Amino acid sequence: MVIAALVKGLALDLAPRQITVNNIQPGPTETDMTADMAERLAASSPLQRIAQPQEIASLVSWLAGRESGYMTGSSLTIDGGLTA
């Protein structure tokens, strides 16, 4: 919640300079650090799996590109419905 407020404030402050500010809030993601917990984490997700790194990277790539140039002040949750 605090990060979301910070993102909104920065977005408003930097908008006159055409700088966008957004936040990505990823859920459990398959990495070496989550290997021993992957099954348990997947069981707690509505989609019954955890994210693949490429799924998170694709969102980051889109957000860094020109296609998202009109988006600012947003917090994007990509967690397979875990916080729905």
VMD Tcl script that draws the C-alpha trace (Angstrom):
set ca {
  {0.00 0.00 0.00}
  {2.84 2.40 0.83}
  {4.63 1.61 -2.43}
  {1.41 2.20 -4.39}
  {1.05 5.64 -2.77}
  {4.68 6.44 -3.54}
  {4.18 5.42 -7.18}
  {1.11 7.65 -7.50}
  {2.92 10.62 -5.97}
  {5.98 10.18 -8.17}
  {3.78 9.76 -11.24}
  {2.11 13.10 -10.57}
  {5.40 14.84 -9.82}
  {7.16 13.52 -12.94}
  {4.29 13.65 -15.44}
  {5.12 17.22 -16.56}
  {8.50 15.85 -17.72}
  {6.79 13.03 -19.63}
  {8.23 10.46 -17.20}
  {5.94 7.60 -16.24}
  {6.13 5.71 -12.96}
  {4.49 2.33 -12.38}
  {4.92 -0.59 -10.02}
  {4.87 -4.34 -10.66}
  {3.81 -6.58 -7.78}
  {4.68 -10.15 -8.74}
  {3.41 -13.17 -6.90}
  {5.32 -16.40 -6.42}
  {7.64 -17.00 -9.36}
  {9.60 -20.10 -10.30}
  {13.24 -19.50 -9.38}
  {16.03 -21.38 -7.66}
  {14.90 -19.73 -4.42}
  {11.35 -21.10 -4.70}
  {12.18 -24.59 -6.00}
  {11.57 -26.33 -2.68}
  {8.29 -24.44 -2.11}
  {6.89 -24.45 -5.66}
  {4.30 -27.17 -5.09}
  {2.98 -25.59 -1.90}
  {2.90 -22.12 -3.47}
  {1.08 -23.47 -6.53}
  {-1.55 -25.13 -4.35}
  {-2.41 -21.76 -2.79}
  {-2.92 -20.09 -6.18}
  {-6.30 -20.01 -7.96}
  {-4.46 -21.00 -11.17}
  {-2.77 -23.87 -9.30}
  {0.71 -22.87 -10.48}
  {3.32 -20.21 -9.90}
  {4.51 -17.72 -12.48}
  {7.27 -18.42 -14.93}
  {9.99 -15.74 -15.00}
  {9.17 -14.99 -18.65}
  {5.60 -14.05 -17.68}
  {6.90 -11.38 -15.34}
  {9.59 -10.29 -17.81}
  {7.00 -9.84 -20.56}
  {5.04 -7.42 -18.40}
  {8.21 -5.52 -17.50}
  {9.17 -5.33 -21.19}
  {5.74 -4.02 -22.17}
  {5.75 -1.48 -19.36}
  {9.19 -0.21 -20.41}
  {8.11 0.16 -24.04}
  {6.33 2.92 -25.93}
  {3.06 0.95 -25.93}
  {2.55 1.80 -22.25}
  {3.45 5.47 -22.64}
  {0.06 6.68 -21.42}
  {0.09 4.51 -18.29}
  {1.40 6.13 -15.14}
  {0.70 5.84 -11.43}
  {-0.40 2.21 -11.68}
  {0.44 -0.78 -9.52}
  {0.14 -3.97 -11.54}
  {-0.34 -7.22 -9.66}
  {0.66 -10.35 -11.55}
  {0.05 -13.17 -9.10}
  {-2.29 -15.64 -10.78}
  {-5.25 -14.39 -8.76}
  {-3.62 -14.96 -5.39}
  {-4.75 -11.56 -4.08}
  {-8.11 -11.51 -5.90}
}
mol new
graphics top color blue
foreach p $ca { graphics top sphere $p radius 0.5 }
foreach p [lrange $ca 0 end-1] q [lrange $ca 1 end] { graphics top cylinder $p $q radius 0.2 }
display resetview
